[in-house]
Amino acid sequence: MTSARRAVSDRAARSRSFDAVAAEYEQHRPEYPEEALRWAVGQLELEAGARVLDVGAGTGKLTRGLVALGFEVTAVEPGAAMLHELRSAVPEAEALEGPAESIPLPDENVEAAFAGQAYHWFDRERALPELHRVIHAGGGLALLWNWWDERDPLQRELGGLVGFAGHRPHPEEELPHEPWFRDVGRTVIETVQESSPDALVGYLRTASAYVVAEPAEREESLRAIHDLAAGYGERFRLPRLTYVFAFERIS
């Protein structure tokens, strides 16, 4: 198998790994800041009550924020266990099983689509035309990632252990592009939450690299992370950056 095919295979396996930790994902993963959602909504010029799609919706972390803003939300998620958590957490949303590459909706069915912590798992050659298909003419697409803030001393140290040091969640060359979508804006929202060594380890247990790791290797790494975080106290402030990108559908 070539290195390119191995990379695709590895990404596919990791993208499917979250079903094994669906309950933990719902418990430990953060939701998306309201400010980030409102910024995206403004860029996409959406009105209250608009029909929107959350694709790669996971357990509904983004879905519930869209519902709270008054949108009619359809959430599409390929993992059955993740979808079960979503239906329990956000019963107000329509929840459908399916991947971003084959969205179970008719043509031009939604005014906008959103993807939180998901776009990097999509097969973009297939997903971009499919997203274009289900969005109305004149509609748009928003991508969001909750990410680390390496200005924080703990996260700067953590980056070396976990492997995110110096990285961003969105390789520029892989973002949506012509002939499907056009970039209309991007921003970064800063928030702070309270955390603890146990909460940080719980969050990282749901990261794909840890889910698919050998158990002994995973536990050794998580112990090192717990020890590092414990040096910052039983409770500590954890800054977070939320990256938001808005695109218009090219008609």
C-alpha positions in Angstrom: 0.0 0.0 0.0 1.4 3.4 -0.9 1.9 6.1 1.8 -0.9 8.1 0.4 -3.3 5.2 0.5 -2.2 4.4 4.1 -2.8 8.0 5.1 -6.4 7.8 3.7 -7.0 4.4 5.3 -5.7 5.7 8.7 -7.9 8.8 8.5 -10.9 6.7 7.7 -10.2 4.4 10.6 -9.7 7.2 13.0 -12.9 9.0 11.8 -14.9 5.9 12.6 -13.3 5.4 16.0 -15.5 7.8 18.0 -18.4 5.4 18.1 -16.3 3.4 20.7 -16.3 6.4 23.1 -19.6 8.0 22.2 -20.8 8.5 25.9 -17.4 9.8 26.9 -17.4 12.2 23.9 -20.7 13.6 25.0 -19.5 14.0 28.6 -16.1 15.5 27.9 -16.1 17.4 24.6 -16.9 21.1 24.8 -19.8 22.8 23.1 -19.2 25.8 20.7 -19.3 29.4 21.9 -22.4 31.3 21.1 -20.3 34.1 19.9 -18.7 31.8 17.3 -22.1 30.6 16.1 -23.6 34.1 15.9 -20.6 35.3 13.9 -21.1 32.5 11.4 -24.8 33.1 11.2 -24.1 36.8 10.4 -21.6 35.9 7.7 -24.1 33.6 6.1 -27.0 36.1 6.5 -29.3 33.5 8.1 -32.6 34.5 9.6 -34.2 32.9 12.6 -36.1 29.7 11.7 -33.9 28.9 8.7 -33.4 25.2 7.9 -29.8 24.3 8.4 -27.7 21.1 8.4 -25.1 20.0 10.9 -23.0 17.4 9.1 -20.6 15.1 10.9 -22.7 16.1 14.0 -21.2 13.7 16.5 -23.2 13.8 19.7 -24.7 17.2 18.8 -22.3 19.6 20.4 -22.9 22.1 17.6 -26.4 20.9 16.9 -27.7 22.1 20.3 -26.2 25.6 19.8 -27.9 25.9 16.4 -31.2 24.8 18.0 -30.8 27.3 20.8 -30.5 30.1 18.2 -33.9 29.2 16.7 -32.9 27.2 13.6 -34.7 24.2 12.2 -31.8 21.7 12.4 -31.1 18.4 10.6 -28.1 16.6 12.1 -26.3 14.0 9.9 -23.8 11.6 11.6 -22.4 8.3 10.3 -21.8 6.7 13.7 -24.8 4.9 15.2 -23.6 5.2 18.8 -22.8 8.9 18.4 -26.2 9.4 16.8 -27.9 7.7 19.8 -26.2 10.2 22.1 -27.3 13.1 19.8 -30.9 12.0 19.8 -30.9 11.9 23.6 -29.2 15.2 24.0 -31.0 17.2 21.3 -34.4 15.7 20.7 -35.5 18.9 19.0 -33.3 18.2 16.0 -34.0 15.8 13.1 -31.2 13.2 13.3 -30.2 11.1 10.3 -27.5 8.5 9.9 -25.2 9.1 7.0 -21.7 10.5 6.0 -20.8 13.8 4.5 -20.0 12.1 1.3 -23.6 10.9 0.9 -26.0 13.2 2.7 -29.5 11.7 3.0 -31.3 15.0 2.0 -32.8 16.2 -1.3 -31.2 18.8 -3.5 -31.2 22.4 -2.2 -32.8 21.3 1.1 -31.1 23.6 3.5 -30.1 27.3 3.6 -26.7 26.6 5.2 -24.6 23.7 6.4 -22.3 23.7 9.5 -19.6 21.3 10.5 -18.0 21.3 13.9 -14.7 19.4 14.6 -15.6 17.3 11.5 -14.5 18.7 8.2 -10.9 17.4 8.4 -12.4 13.8 8.4 -14.4 14.3 5.2 -13.3 12.9 1.8 -13.3 16.4 0.4 -13.4 15.4 -3.3 -16.8 13.8 -2.6 -18.1 15.8 0.3 -17.8 19.3 -1.2 -20.0 18.6 -4.2 -22.4 16.8 -1.9 -22.6 19.8 0.4 -23.1 22.1 -2.6 -25.9 19.8 -3.7 -28.0 20.0 -0.5 -27.5 23.8 0.1 -29.9 26.3 -1.5 -28.5 28.7 -4.2 -27.3 31.7 -2.3 -26.7 29.6 0.8 -23.4 29.0 2.7 -21.2 26.7 4.7 -19.6 27.3 8.1 -16.7 25.2 9.6 -15.8 25.4 13.2 -13.0 23.9 15.3 -12.4 24.1 19.1 -8.7 24.2 19.4 -5.8 24.6 21.9 -4.3 27.9 22.9 -0.5 27.5 23.2 -0.2 30.9 24.8 -1.3 29.1 27.9 1.7 27.6 29.7 0.0 24.3 30.4 -1.1 23.9 26.8 2.3 24.9 25.5 3.8 22.0 27.6 1.0 19.7 26.6 1.6 20.3 22.9 4.8 18.4 23.0 3.2 15.4 24.7 0.1 15.3 22.6 1.6 16.4 19.3 -0.4 19.5 18.4 2.4 22.0 19.1 2.5 24.6 16.3 -0.3 23.0 14.4 -3.7 24.3 13.4 -6.8 22.2 12.7 -7.3 23.4 9.2 -4.7 23.0 6.5 -5.3 26.0 4.2 -5.1 24.0 1.0 -7.8 21.6 2.2 -10.5 24.3 3.0 -13.5 24.5 0.7 -12.8 26.1 -2.7 -14.0 26.7 -6.2 -16.0 25.5 -8.1 -18.1 24.7 -5.0 -17.6 27.4 -2.4 -16.0 30.8 -2.0 -14.4 32.1 1.3 -16.3 35.1 2.8 -14.8 35.4 6.2 -12.9 33.8 9.1 -12.4 34.6 12.7 -11.0 33.2 16.0 -13.1 33.3 19.2 -11.3 33.2 22.6 -13.0 31.6 25.6 -11.9 30.2 29.0 -13.3 27.3 30.8 -12.4 25.7 34.2 -10.8 22.3 34.0 -8.9 19.7 36.1 -6.3 17.0 35.5 -9.1 14.4 35.4 -11.2 16.4 33.0 -8.3 17.0 30.6 -7.5 13.3 30.5 -11.2 12.5 30.0 -11.2 14.9 27.0 -8.1 13.4 25.5 -9.4 9.9 25.9 -11.9 10.9 23.2 -9.2 12.1 20.7 -9.0 9.7 17.8 -5.2 9.2 18.2 -5.8 7.9 21.7 -8.9 5.8 20.9 -7.0 3.8 18.3 -3.7 3.6 20.2 -2.5 0.4 21.9 -4.0 0.3 25.4 -0.6 0.2 27.2 0.8 3.1 25.1 -2.4 5.1 25.6 -2.5 4.7 29.4 1.2 5.6 29.7 0.7 8.8 27.7 -2.5 9.8 29.6 -0.7 9.2 33.0 2.0 11.6 31.8 -0.6 14.2 30.8 -2.4 13.8 34.2 0.9 14.4 36.0 1.7 17.4 33.9 -1.7 18.9 34.5 -1.6 18.2 38.2 1.3 20.5 38.5 -1.1 23.4 37.7 -3.4 22.5 40.5 -6.6 20.6 41.2 -8.6 23.2 39.2 -7.2 25.6 36.6 -8.4 27.9 33.9 -8.1 26.5 30.4 -8.2 29.0 27.5 -9.6 27.8 24.2 -9.5 29.1 20.6 -12.5 28.5 18.3 -11.6 28.8 14.6 -14.6 29.7 12.4 -14.7 29.9 8.6 -17.6 31.0 6.4 -18.1 30.2 2.7 -20.8 31.1 0.2 -22.1 28.5 -2.2 -21.1 29.2 -5.8 -24.3 29.0 -7.8 
